[in-house]
């Protein structure tokens, strides 16, 4: 990565991960971490620990609903920091939330994904008018269209008389082509 992210070892020194809840907490910091500031290292250490130690960490929410925060002035997304904490290396690809909830950072909900796999796990768009993912009405055809993008380029498409039939067909195709990353709603 081009950014100077804190190493997994540094993360382990400053963060504690609760596997059951998926939450991160600030650890108490030693005085050695505070040398060279405006205040004495001892005062800065006491102040920081009184304010932050034991409290939830990386809890700001970005525009997409992901938790993030700063670790030594580097902006870090919580799910990526958790991956680095647990596996000892920053993820090279994307970290997908299996259930689609960007705030659910339990380890069983996180998995590595390519950008294409991650996009397959998107929820139903707010702009969708059929109520079914991958289903729209084709005015030119006078039919309900079931569509699915495969491997970034190809498009699987079929026509149906009812939107329910189209929804069943696209769900079956999604399960076949998207596998474990298929999300139907």
C-alpha positions as CSV (number, residue, x, y, z in Angstrom):
1,X,0.0,0.0,0.0
2,X,1.1,3.5,-0.7
3,X,0.0,4.8,2.7
4,X,2.2,4.5,5.8
5,X,-0.2,2.3,7.8
6,X,0.8,1.2,11.3
7,X,2.2,-2.3,11.4
8,X,0.0,-5.1,12.8
9,X,2.4,-5.2,15.7
10,X,1.8,-1.5,16.5
11,X,-2.0,-2.2,16.2
12,X,-1.7,-5.0,18.7
13,X,0.0,-2.6,21.1
14,X,-2.7,0.1,20.9
15,X,-5.9,-1.9,20.1
16,X,-7.8,-4.8,21.6
17,X,-10.3,-6.8,19.5
18,X,-13.3,-8.4,21.0
19,X,-14.0,-11.4,18.7
20,X,-17.5,-11.9,20.1
21,X,-18.8,-8.4,19.4
22,X,-16.4,-7.4,16.6
23,X,-15.6,-4.2,18.5
24,X,-12.1,-2.6,18.9
25,X,-11.0,-0.9,22.1
26,X,-8.0,1.3,22.9
27,X,-5.4,-0.3,25.1
28,X,-3.6,1.6,27.9
29,X,-0.5,3.2,26.4
30,X,2.9,3.3,28.1
31,X,4.7,6.7,28.7
32,X,7.3,5.8,26.0
33,X,4.6,6.4,23.3
34,X,4.3,10.1,24.3
35,X,7.8,11.5,24.1
36,X,8.4,14.7,22.1
37,X,5.0,16.4,22.5
38,X,4.0,19.8,23.8
39,X,3.4,18.4,27.3
40,X,5.7,16.2,29.3
41,X,5.4,12.5,28.2
42,X,4.1,11.6,31.7
43,X,1.3,14.2,31.5
44,X,0.4,13.3,27.9
45,X,0.3,9.6,28.9
46,X,-1.9,10.1,31.9
47,X,-4.3,12.4,30.0
48,X,-4.6,10.1,27.0
49,X,-5.1,6.9,29.1
50,X,-7.7,8.7,31.3
51,X,-9.6,9.8,28.2
52,X,-9.3,6.7,25.9
53,X,-7.9,3.5,27.5
54,X,-10.6,0.8,27.6
55,X,-13.0,2.8,25.4
56,X,-14.3,1.8,22.0
57,X,-11.9,2.6,19.1
58,X,-12.4,3.4,15.4
59,X,-16.0,4.2,15.9
60,X,-16.5,7.1,13.4
61,X,-18.9,6.2,10.6
62,X,-18.1,7.2,7.0
63,X,-20.6,7.9,4.2
64,X,-20.8,4.2,3.3
65,X,-21.5,3.1,6.9
66,X,-18.0,1.7,7.6
67,X,-16.3,2.3,11.0
68,X,-13.0,4.1,10.9
69,X,-10.7,6.2,13.0
70,X,-7.1,7.4,13.3
71,X,-4.2,5.5,14.6
72,X,-1.1,7.7,14.9
73,X,-2.6,10.2,12.5
74,X,-3.3,7.5,9.8
75,X,-7.0,7.0,8.9
76,X,-7.8,3.3,9.3
77,X,-11.0,1.4,8.5
78,X,-11.9,-0.8,11.4
79,X,-12.6,-4.0,9.4
80,X,-9.2,-3.7,7.7
81,X,-7.4,-3.1,11.0
82,X,-9.1,-6.1,12.5
83,X,-7.9,-8.2,9.6
84,X,-4.3,-7.0,10.2
85,X,-4.6,-7.6,14.0
86,X,-5.9,-11.2,13.6
87,X,-3.8,-12.3,10.6
88,X,-0.7,-10.2,11.1
89,X,-0.8,-8.6,7.7
90,X,-2.8,-5.8,6.1
91,X,-5.2,-7.2,3.5
92,X,-4.1,-6.6,-0.1
93,X,-7.6,-6.9,-1.6
94,X,-11.0,-5.9,-0.2
95,X,-12.5,-7.1,3.0
96,X,-16.1,-8.0,2.5
97,X,-18.8,-8.1,5.1
98,X,-20.8,-11.4,4.5
99,X,-24.1,-10.1,5.8
100,X,-23.7,-6.7,4.1
101,X,-23.6,-4.8,7.4
102,X,-20.5,-2.6,7.3
103,X,-20.6,-2.1,11.1
104,X,-20.6,-5.9,11.9
105,X,-16.9,-6.6,12.3
106,X,-17.1,-10.0,13.9
107,X,-14.4,-12.2,12.3
108,X,-16.9,-14.7,11.0
109,X,-18.6,-11.9,9.0
110,X,-15.3,-10.8,7.3
111,X,-13.7,-12.4,4.3
112,X,-11.2,-11.4,1.6
113,X,-12.8,-10.5,-1.8
114,X,-11.9,-9.2,-5.1
115,X,-13.7,-6.0,-6.2
116,X,-16.0,-8.1,-8.4
117,X,-16.9,-10.5,-5.6
118,X,-17.5,-7.6,-3.2
119,X,-19.9,-5.9,-5.6
120,X,-21.9,-9.1,-5.9
121,X,-22.6,-8.9,-2.2
122,X,-24.4,-5.5,-2.6
123,X,-27.8,-5.0,-1.2
124,X,-30.9,-4.1,-3.3
125,X,-30.5,-0.6,-4.7
126,X,-32.8,2.1,-3.3
127,X,-33.5,3.0,-6.9
128,X,-34.9,-0.5,-7.7
129,X,-38.6,-0.3,-8.7
130,X,-39.4,-4.1,-9.0
131,X,-38.6,-5.0,-5.5
132,X,-36.3,-7.8,-6.7
133,X,-32.5,-7.5,-7.2
134,X,-31.7,-7.9,-10.9
135,X,-35.3,-7.5,-12.2
136,X,-36.6,-4.6,-14.2
137,X,-39.4,-4.0,-16.6
138,X,-38.4,-3.8,-20.3
139,X,-40.8,-1.4,-22.0
140,X,-39.5,-2.3,-25.4
141,X,-40.0,-6.0,-24.8
142,X,-43.2,-5.6,-22.8
143,X,-41.7,-8.2,-20.4
144,X,-39.9,-8.4,-17.1
145,X,-36.1,-8.7,-17.5
146,X,-33.9,-10.8,-15.3
147,X,-30.3,-9.5,-15.6
148,X,-27.0,-10.5,-14.0
149,X,-23.5,-9.3,-14.7
150,X,-21.0,-12.1,-14.9
151,X,-17.2,-11.6,-14.4
152,X,-17.4,-7.9,-14.9
153,X,-18.4,-7.9,-18.5
154,X,-20.9,-10.5,-19.8
155,X,-24.5,-10.0,-19.0
156,X,-26.9,-12.9,-18.5
157,X,-30.4,-11.8,-19.4
158,X,-33.8,-13.5,-19.8
159,X,-37.4,-12.3,-20.3
160,X,-40.4,-13.3,-18.3
161,X,-44.2,-12.5,-18.1
162,X,-44.1,-11.9,-14.4
163,X,-41.6,-10.2,-12.1
164,X,-41.8,-13.1,-9.7
165,X,-40.7,-15.6,-12.4
166,X,-37.9,-13.2,-13.4
167,X,-36.8,-13.0,-9.7
168,X,-36.7,-16.8,-9.3
169,X,-34.6,-17.1,-12.5
170,X,-32.1,-14.4,-11.6
171,X,-31.8,-15.8,-8.1
172,X,-30.9,-19.2,-9.5
173,X,-28.4,-17.7,-12.0
174,X,-26.9,-15.6,-9.2
175,X,-26.4,-18.7,-7.0
176,X,-24.7,-20.4,-9.9
177,X,-22.5,-17.6,-11.1
178,X,-21.8,-15.7,-7.9
179,X,-21.5,-18.6,-5.5
180,X,-20.8,-17.7,-1.9
181,X,-20.9,-14.0,-2.7
182,X,-24.5,-14.2,-4.1
183,X,-26.9,-11.8,-2.4
184,X,-30.5,-12.0,-3.4
185,X,-31.9,-8.9,-1.6
